[in-house]
């Protein structure tokens, strides 16, 4: 090893930490300000990529310690874990978790295909394609019980402790009347953390709002007449986030004095969604915008509201316009609908377009 290399490596142990300058929203990169031999220094630390060697992967799970379950619902479970014990104390009790784990058990072939690398296609779904092929395909998905875990949450059977906010428990704040009319029931929603959020880092805030009503499956089911409901939902969600994570909020005090303001979050819908019960994503603007927020997947909720307002009559809906999005070649949607259409063939899903 050369003297220059030795000298360079000897600098790191001499770094004396002063303060954290910055951290990315995923907690994978930190920038520290400190000193080395009384001179100022900036140290950027970034988590290295996982090794893909078979030998490493075979012992990966056995290397985990202090696995802590964050919650579970049906076949989905999520955890925090550590990859090594603290070298200082000889125990990992004081060492922060450095991994978040998601477990799907038992998983299906659909799950395997979803998480396998695949080519993607960009398609334009016309109102005619939606009505003739996509809607019947969605009905099939719902009829196969793929929303069981969502209904479990809404019915209070699972994730009860994970629910952050129930709109009907905050009637004075949200202006709800204490009555059980259908209109008031349609306004009810719950708010819970997205399973990919660590529930601590506010710069990576990611929440899900689940309306209780079951007649809205996706953005395609939104009509011009729904604009007042949607605008009310946005207002209620802003209030909910402020009560939880705003200045002086219930959860903000647990996050090193950080808080979120209403103009630091955004609302979006997915199309196509992973599951067909309308749900709204609420994320911090500082959250790294990955594929789930990209064009061809995420639709800004306020933009959707603007489109609905511009439609000609109350019965007009998002089912009346073209929507373009990306679809993986390994997905059921591609194989059952888009691949046959690309070949000039008739998809086998044409038929019933309404749910039970």
C-alpha positions in Angstrom: 0.0 0.0 0.0 1.4 3.4 -1.0 2.2 6.1 1.6 -0.4 8.4 0.0 -3.1 5.8 0.3 -2.1 5.2 4.0 -2.2 8.9 4.7 -5.6 9.2 3.1 -7.1 6.3 5.1 -5.6 7.7 8.3 -7.6 10.9 8.0 -11.0 9.2 8.6 -10.3 8.0 12.2 -9.2 11.5 13.1 -12.5 13.1 12.0 -14.1 14.8 15.0 -17.9 15.2 14.5 -19.5 18.6 15.2 -22.9 18.6 13.6 -25.1 17.0 11.0 -25.4 19.3 7.9 -27.7 17.3 5.8 -29.4 13.9 5.4 -31.3 12.6 2.4 -35.0 11.7 2.9 -34.3 8.0 2.8 -31.6 8.2 5.5 -29.1 6.6 3.1 -26.7 9.5 2.9 -25.5 12.0 5.6 -23.2 15.0 5.4 -21.3 15.7 8.6 -19.4 18.8 9.5 -16.3 18.3 11.7 -12.7 18.9 12.1 -9.5 17.0 11.4 -6.4 18.3 13.2 -8.3 21.6 14.0 -9.1 22.2 10.3 -12.8 22.1 9.1 -13.8 19.0 7.2 -17.0 17.7 5.5 -17.6 14.0 5.5 -20.3 12.4 3.3 -21.3 8.9 4.2 -23.5 6.8 1.9 -24.7 3.3 2.4 -23.0 0.8 0.1 -25.0 -1.4 -2.3 -25.9 -4.9 -1.1 -23.7 -7.6 -2.3 -25.4 -9.9 -4.8 -23.1 -12.9 -4.3 -24.8 -16.2 -3.5 -22.5 -16.8 -0.5 -23.4 -13.4 1.1 -27.2 -13.7 0.3 -27.3 -17.2 1.8 -26.2 -15.9 5.2 -27.9 -12.5 4.9 -30.9 -13.3 7.1 -28.9 -15.1 9.7 -26.8 -11.9 10.0 -29.8 -9.8 11.1 -30.3 -9.0 14.8 -33.0 -7.2 16.9 -35.8 -7.8 14.3 -38.7 -5.6 15.4 -42.1 -6.0 13.9 -43.8 -2.8 13.0 -47.1 -4.3 11.9 -48.8 -6.9 9.8 -52.0 -7.3 7.7 -53.0 -10.4 6.0 -49.9 -11.6 4.1 -48.0 -8.4 4.5 -45.5 -7.7 7.4 -42.9 -5.1 8.0 -40.0 -4.8 10.4 -36.9 -2.9 11.5 -33.6 -4.8 12.0 -29.9 -4.4 12.6 -27.1 -5.9 10.6 -24.5 -5.9 13.3 -24.0 -5.4 17.0 -22.5 -2.3 18.5 -18.7 -2.7 18.6 -18.6 -0.3 21.6 -21.0 -1.9 24.0 -20.8 -5.5 22.8 -24.6 -5.4 22.3 -26.8 -3.9 19.7 -29.3 -2.5 22.2 -28.0 1.1 21.7 -27.4 0.7 18.0 -30.1 2.3 15.7 -31.8 0.0 13.3 -30.2 0.3 9.9 -32.6 -1.9 7.8 -36.3 -1.8 7.1 -37.7 -5.2 6.0 -41.0 -5.9 4.2 -42.2 -9.6 4.2 -44.9 -11.0 2.0 -45.8 -14.5 3.2 -47.1 -16.5 1.6 -46.4 -14.7 -1.7 -48.0 -15.4 -5.0 -46.7 -15.7 -8.5 -48.1 -12.2 -9.1 -45.9 -10.9 -6.3 -42.8 -12.6 -7.8 -43.5 -11.2 -11.2 -44.1 -7.7 -9.8 -40.7 -7.6 -8.1 -38.7 -9.3 -10.9 -36.9 -6.9 -13.3 -38.9 -6.4 -16.4 -39.2 -4.2 -19.4 -41.9 -1.5 -19.4 -44.2 -0.1 -22.0 -45.9 3.3 -22.1 -49.5 3.0 -23.1 -52.4 5.3 -23.6 -55.7 4.1 -22.2 -58.6 5.6 -24.0 -62.2 5.8 -22.6 -63.1 2.9 -25.0 -60.2 0.7 -23.9 -61.0 1.4 -20.2 -64.7 0.6 -20.6 -64.3 -2.5 -22.7 -61.1 -4.1 -21.2 -59.7 -2.4 -18.2 -62.8 -2.1 -16.1 -63.7 -5.8 -16.5 -60.1 -6.7 -15.6 -60.4 -4.5 -12.4 -63.7 -6.3 -11.5 -61.8 -9.6 -11.8 -59.1 -8.3 -9.4 -61.7 -7.2 -6.8 -63.8 -10.4 -7.1 -60.7 -12.5 -6.4 -60.5 -11.1 -2.9 -57.3 -9.0 -3.4 -58.7 -6.2 -1.3 -59.2 -8.2 1.8 -56.3 -6.6 3.6 -57.6 -3.1 2.8 -61.1 -3.9 4.1 -59.5 -5.4 7.2 -57.9 -2.0 8.0 -61.2 -0.1 7.3 -63.2 -2.5 9.5 -60.7 -2.3 12.3 -59.7 -5.9 12.2 -56.0 -5.3 11.6 -53.4 -2.4 12.0 -55.6 -0.8 14.6 -52.6 0.5 16.4 -51.1 1.8 13.2 -54.0 4.1 12.3 -52.8 7.6 13.0 -56.0 9.5 12.4 -59.7 8.7 12.1 -61.7 11.6 10.7 -64.8 10.9 12.8 -62.9 11.3 16.0 -62.0 14.9 15.1 -65.5 16.2 14.4 -65.0 19.6 16.0 -61.8 20.3 13.9 -63.2 19.0 10.7 -66.7 20.3 11.0 -68.4 16.9 10.7 -71.9 16.6 12.1 -72.7 13.8 14.5 -75.0 12.0 12.2 -75.0 8.8 10.2 -76.2 10.0 6.9 -74.7 8.5 3.7 -73.2 11.8 2.8 -71.4 12.1 6.2 -70.3 8.5 6.0 -68.8 9.1 2.5 -66.6 11.8 4.1 -65.0 9.4 6.6 -61.3 8.3 6.1 -58.4 6.9 8.1 -54.8 8.0 7.8 -51.9 5.6 8.3 -48.2 5.4 7.5 -47.1 4.0 4.2 -45.4 0.6 4.8 -42.2 2.0 3.2 -41.8 4.9 5.7 -39.8 4.4 8.8 -42.4 6.5 10.8 -39.6 8.7 12.1 -37.9 10.7 9.4 -40.2 13.7 8.6 -38.2 14.6 5.4 -39.4 11.2 4.1 -43.0 11.5 5.3 -45.3 9.2 3.4 -48.8 8.6 4.5 -51.9 6.9 3.0 -55.4 8.1 3.3 -58.1 5.5 2.9 -61.7 6.7 2.4 -64.2 4.4 3.9 -66.5 4.6 0.9 -66.1 1.7 -1.5 -67.7 3.0 -4.7 -64.5 4.7 -5.8 -62.0 2.2 -7.1 -59.5 4.5 -8.8 -59.1 7.9 -10.4 -61.3 6.7 -13.2 -64.3 6.6 -10.8 -64.0 10.3 -10.0 -66.8 12.5 -11.5 -67.1 16.3 -11.8 -69.8 16.0 -9.1 -67.1 14.7 -6.7 -65.1 17.9 -6.7 -66.7 19.2 -3.4 -65.9 15.9 -1.7 -62.3 15.9 -3.0 -61.7 19.5 -2.0 -63.1 18.7 1.4 -60.8 15.7 1.6 -57.7 17.8 0.8 -58.7 20.3 3.5 -59.3 17.6 6.1 -56.1 15.8 5.2 -54.1 19.1 5.6 -55.7 19.5 9.0 -54.9 15.9 10.0 -51.3 16.2 8.9 -51.0 19.5 10.8 -52.4 18.0 14.0 -50.0 15.1 13.7 -46.8 16.6 12.2 -47.3 20.4 12.2 -45.7 22.7 14.7 -46.6 21.4 18.2 -48.2 18.4 16.6 -48.7 15.1 18.4 -46.0 13.3 16.3 -43.7 16.3 15.5 -42.3 16.4 19.1 -41.0 12.9 18.6 -39.0 13.9 15.5 -36.2 16.2 17.0 -38.4 19.3 16.9 -39.1 19.1 13.2 -42.5 19.8 11.8 -44.3 19.9 8.5 -46.3 22.8 7.1 -49.2 22.4 4.6 -47.2 23.8 1.7 -44.5 21.2 2.3 -46.6 18.2 1.3 -48.2 17.0 -1.8 -51.1 14.7 -2.6 -51.2 12.2 -5.5 -53.0 9.2 -6.8 -51.6 6.2 -8.7 -52.8 5.0 -12.0 -52.7 2.1 -12.4 -52.9 1.6 -8.7 -51.5 -1.4 -6.9 -54.9 -2.1 -5.5 -58.3 -0.9 -6.6 -59.7 1.0 -3.6 -59.2 4.7 -4.0 -56.4 5.9 -1.8 -54.4 9.1 -1.6 -50.7 9.3 -1.0 -49.5 12.2 1.1 -45.7 12.8 1.0 -43.2 15.4 2.0 -41.8 17.4 -0.8 -38.3 16.4 0.4 -39.0 12.7 -0.2 -36.8 11.5 -3.0 -39.0 11.2 -6.0 -38.6 7.6 -7.2 -40.5 5.6 -9.7 -43.7 5.8 -7.6 -43.9 9.6 -8.1 -42.9 9.6 -11.8 -44.8 10.7 -14.8 -46.8 7.6 -16.0 -47.6 6.5 -12.4 -48.5 9.4 -10.1 -51.3 11.9 -10.8 -51.3 15.1 -8.7 -54.6 15.2 -6.8 -55.1 19.0 -7.2 -54.4 18.7 -10.9 -57.1 15.9 -11.1 -59.5 18.2 -9.3 -58.7 20.9 -11.9 -59.4 18.5 -14.8 -62.7 17.5 -13.2 -63.8 21.1 -12.8 -63.1 21.7 -16.6 -65.4 18.8 -17.6 -68.7 19.8 -19.3 -71.3 18.3 -16.9 -71.7 16.8 -13.4 -71.8 13.2 -14.9 -68.5 13.7 -16.8 -65.7 11.7 -15.2 -62.0 10.8 -15.4 -63.3 7.7 -17.4 -64.0 10.1 -20.2 -60.4 11.1 -20.9 -57.2 9.5 -22.2 -54.7 8.5 -19.5 -51.2 7.4 -20.3 -49.0 5.3 -18.0 -46.2 2.7 -17.8 -47.0 -1.0 -17.5 -44.4 -3.8 -17.0 -44.3 -6.6 -19.5 -44.3 -9.1 -16.7 -47.6 -7.9 -15.2 -51.0 -9.5 -15.6 -52.4 -6.3 -17.0 -49.9 -6.3 -19.8 -50.3 -10.0 -20.6 -54.1 -10.0 -20.5 -54.9 -6.6 -22.0 -52.1 -4.6 -23.6 -50.0 -7.4 -25.2 -53.1 -8.7 -27.1 -54.0 -5.2 -28.2 -50.5 -4.6 -29.4 -50.7 -7.7 -31.5 -54.1 -6.7 -32.9 -55.9 -9.4 -30.9 -58.9 -9.3 -28.7 -58.1 -9.4 -25.0 -59.9 -12.2 -23.1 -61.2 -9.9 -20.3 -63.9 -8.1 -22.3 -67.2 -8.3 -20.5 -68.8 -7.3 -17.2 -67.7 -3.8 -16.3 -69.4 -3.4 -12.9 -68.6 -4.8 -9.5 -70.8 -6.8 -7.3 
